[in-house]
Amino acid sequence: MGQKCVSLQQSNDDGHSQEGGHSHSHGKNVNKQALRLSFIIITAYMIVEAIGGFMTNSLALISDAGHMLSDAAALGLSYFAMTFGERRASKYKTFGYKRFEVLAAFINGITLIVISIYIFLEAYKRFSEPPEVMSSGMIIIASIGLIVNLAAAYILMKGDRAENLNIRSAFLHVIGDLLGSVGAIIAALLIMFFGWNLADPIASVLVSILIIVSAFRVTRDSIHILMEGAPSNINVNEVQDMLSSIQNVIEVHDLHVWTISSDFPSLSCHIVVNDIQKSAVVLKKAEDILEEQFKIKHTTIQIDGPETQCDIEEH
């Protein structure tokens, strides 16, 4: 009579421990506060810059105001996404709503690309017939905008840009605005001292190029997460090698590493052992390696006996 296949499966999520949960919650609160305050500042000045752009007939200011409009929407959406993402998981949304943050980052990136394309088209029209621009009013408004964007960027720097894709996309929006203000100031100075009206559309194009590069990166990263790709900071082959090197482990298969949101990596796999009595020891060692070496706390690991390996090879 053949032996029965014995397996042990365990799900581990230390991310909800008291200490880890407190740290994670504190980081979330800092990010939310940064987004809320930045949203208020950007929205207030966006209205001023839009009016000033039309009054001075400056494309650089109008494009920057348009970008600030997308910023206001992006920051508001990001804040809503983080708040909405805190909702508890349900039987229909078993991971909760954390991935809504990634969806918001994706929308932000696409919005930036669309706005940049619009500015390119508008600038193209102005290259043939550069309009008159009120350089004095333009430089005043752009200088105030620079100060506002520096303040917003400083606030967002306090957030967790390295780990949270949503904060990073919002920060890139503000940096794009900051560059837009710098470009508008330089263009205003060239117009004021040299009468070079072409400086206005050129400045808007240069800023748009920088914006579209950043937007592409955010969009690419958010799509990667939505497609459940492996985190860029985790080498899947290295994970498999380290798990395979654990004593009593014969094989590691069906290994999957992905992210629920930008700061929530997850892993699932099957580990085949040569002695099912060692399952608990192997499982504990695997969890320790994943948490200490790769910062993966949310894991689902199934430990299988040697008979399972035979079944796998037969199929």
N, C-alpha and C positions, 0 to 999 in steps of 0.2 A: 504494500500500500504506500502510495506517495505521501510525502509530508505536506501538511497544509501550509499555505502561504500566510505568514504573519507580518503585519505591518503596524507601525505606530505613526500617527499623524498629529501634528501640533501646530497651532497658529500662535504666533507671538507678536505682541504689539506693545513694546515698552514705551512707546511714544506717549501713552496715556497714563504713565505713572505719575505720582504726585509731583515729584521734582521736575521731571521732564515736561509734564503738562503745564506746570507753573511757568517754566522758562518759555515754552512755546506760546502760551497765552500772553505773556509779557511782550514777546516779540510781535505778536499779532496786534496788540493794543498800540504799540509804538508805530507800526506801519499804518494803522487806521488813522491815528492822530495826524501823522505826517500827510497822508492823502487828503484828509478833511481840511486842514489848514491851507495846504497848497491849492486846493480847489477854490477856496474862498478868495485867496490872493489873485490867482490867475483869472478867475471869472470877472472880478472887479476891474482889473486893468485891461482885460480884453475889450471891454466895451469902450474904454477911453481910447485905446489904440485904433480900433476900427473907425471911430468917428474922426480921429486925427488923420488916419490914412486917407480917407476920402476928402477931407478938407485940404490936405497938402498935395493930393494927387500922386502919392507915393506907392508904387507897387510893392516895394520892400516892406513898407509898413502894413499895407493891406494883406500881403502874404503872411507876414508875421502875425497879424491879428487873426487871420484864418487859421493859422497853426495854433494860436492860443485858444481859438474856439474849439479845435479838436482836442487840445490839452484839457480844457475845462470839461469837455464831454468824457475824455479818457480818464481823468482823475475822478470824476463823479462815478463813472462806470466801475473803476477799480475799487473805489470805496464801497460801492454797493456790492460788488462781487465778493470782497472780503467779509462784509457783514453777512451777506446771504450765504457765503460758504461756511459760516459757523453753525448753520442749522444742523440738527442732529440727523444721523443716518436713519433711514426707514427701510421697510421691507422692499420698497420699490427702488430706493436709492441707497444701496447697501454701503457705499463709500461716502455717503452724505453728498454735500454740494461743493466740495473743495475744488473740483475741476472747473467750476464756473470762473475761478480766477484766471485759469489758463485761457478759457474762451474769451474773457475780457481782454487779455493781452493780445490775443489773435486779432480781435476786432480793432484794437488800438493800432496795431501794426498795419493792417489793411487801410485804415483811415489815413494814416500818415502817407502811405504810398499814393493814394488817390489825390490828396491835397498837393503833394509834390508834383504830380503830373499836371494838375490844373495850373500851378504856378509856372511850370515850364511852358505851357501853351500861351499863357498870358504874357510872359516875358518875350516869347518869340514875336508876338505882335508889336511889342514896344521897341524891339531892336530896329525895325524899319522906320518907325516914326517916334523917337523918344519925346514924350510930352514934357511940358514945363512942370517942375516940382518945387514946392516951397521948402527949400533946404533948412531954413531956420526953425520952422515948426517941426520939421521932420527930425532934426537932431535933438530937439528938446524931448519929444515924445519917445524917440528911440532910447535916449539916455535913461529916462524914467523906467522904460521897459526893461533895460539891462539890470537896473537895481532890483526891480520886482522879480525878475527871473533868477537873479543870484540868491535872493531870499528864499524863493521856492525850492531851488536846487539844494540849498543848505539844509532846509527842512527835510527834504527827501533823502539826503545823505545819512540822516539819522536812522532811516529805515534799513531793512535787511536786503540790500540790493544784490548781494552775492548769492543769496539762496532763493529769494522770492522773485519770480519772473514778472509778476504784476508790478511790483515796486520798481523793478529795473525798467520796464517799458514806460512807466509814468516818468521816471527820472530822465529817460532819453527824450521824451516829449519836451520836458522843461529845458534840457540842454540844447535841443533844437531851437527852441524859442530864444534862449540866451545867445546862441550864434546868430540868430536872425536879427536880434537887437544890435549886436556888434557889426554885422554887415550893413544894417541900415545907417548906423552912425558913420561908418567909413564912406558909404555912398553919399550921405548928406554933406560930409566934409569935401568930397571931390566935386560935388555939384556947387557948393558954396564958393570954393576958392578957384575952381577951374572951369565952371560952367559945363561940366561933363555929365549930361543927363543920362547917358548910357550906363553910368555907374549904378543907377537904381535897378534896372532889370538884371544887370550882371550880378549884383549882390544877392538878389532874390534867387537866381539860378544856382549860385555857389552854395547858398544855404540849403536849397532844396536837394542838392546832391548829397550833402552830409546827412540830411534828414532821411532820405530814401535808403541810404546804406544802413543806418541804424534800424529803420523800420523793417528792412529785409531780415536783419538778424533776429529781431524779436518775433517776427512772423514765422521764420524758419524754426526757431526754438519752440514756439507754442505748437506748431504743427507736429513737431517731433514728439512732444508730450501727448498730444491728442491721438497720435498714431501708436502710442504706447511703446515708443522706442526706448532703448536702454539709456540711462543718464550718462551724460558725456564724461562725468568725473568717475565713472565706475567701469573698470575693465572686466567684462563678463568672463573672458578666458581666465583671467587671474582669479576671479571668484571661484570658478569651477576647479581650478588647480588646487587652491587652498582647501576647499571642501574635500576634494579627492585625497588630499594628503593626510587627512585625519585618520588616526589609528582605527583599524577594523572596517574602514570604508572600502568597498570593492568598486563602486561606480556611482557617479552623479549624473542623472539624466533629467530630461524635461525641465531644464533650468530656465526660468524667465525672470528678468529684472526690468522693471518699468517704474514710472512715477505717476502717482495719482494727481498730485500738483507739483509745482516746481521744487518744493521743499519737503516732499513726502515720498521717498523711494520705497518700493515694495519688491519682494522676492518670493518666488515659489519654486520648489524643486522636489525631486525624489532622490533619496540617498539609499543605496543598497549596501547592507553591512554583512559581514561573514558570520556574525553571531548576533542573533536577535536579542539575546540577553544584554547586549551592550548598547541597545537602542537609546536609552535615556542618557547615557554618557555621551554618545555621539551627537545626539540632538543638542545637548547643552553646549558642547564644544563648538558645534556649527553656529549656533546662535551667538556665542561670544565672539567668534571670528567675524561674523557679518556685522555685528554692532561696533566692535572695536576697530576693525580694519577698513570697513566700508561705510560705516554710519547708517547701516540698514537695520531698522528696528521692527518694521512691519514685515514679518515672514510667515510663510506657510510651508512647512517641511514635512514630507512623509518619509518615514524610515521603513524600508522593506527588507525582508529576509533574503537570503541567497537564492531561494527558489524563484523569486520574482525575476531575477536576472535571467534565469533559464527561460521563463515565459516570454521575456522581451526578445531574447535571441531567436526563439522559435518563430516569433511574429515578424 
